[in-house]
């Protein structure tokens, strides 16, 4: 699995769906524009994978009980709208190098995709599997830390397939980056649970995400380690 830490798959009734999605995308754009007037809280993380190092930047703000979270790494930028319960309402993925600008909105248990992916028009509908949508589990799991285990769904960013995931909190706190933390193991579900998992770390006092460990590639890929700066 690849980059769930950013966190993280048939057109159907195409005319109706496109109309619904167009209205939702316009509403999302207006709300995001309005929210820019609020002061953002910014955090920085360093991602290390072998010899490769990158900086990840989070900007978070809240407007009318909606959380606006933007994460960026190199040319890739993710815009999330989250409910007060930290479930994802919409997700916009942009990448200037890959010529991608794609918005996904959840409405009436369906995900509506609209935009451009790798310089090609991309429009489709995917039915929800019935679990909460936590597209950025690094943010959302910290807000639900009091639960020992949760199941959720999210899209894999590189192929946009929808997966059901399991997040399980370790019973005792552990040290990570010289901080007392809760460790949460995230894995696939069912038979796929044996093939991939990763670890997220959250500050025990304020539940903020502070780190990640996981292999985000095939056999031989170095472990990725992310730490808050």
Secondary structure, DSSP 8 states (H G I E B T S, - for coil): ---TT------SSHHHHHHHHHHHHHHHHHHHHHHTTS--EEEEEEEEETTEEEEEEEEEEEETTEEEEEEEETTEEEEEEE-TT--EEEEEEEETTTTEEEEEEEETTEEEEEEEETTEEEEEEEE--SSEE-S-HHHHHHHTTTSSEEEEEEE-TTT--EEEEEEEE-SS-EEETTEEEEEEEEEE-GGGGGT-EEEEEEETTT--EEEEEEE-SSTT--EEEEEE-
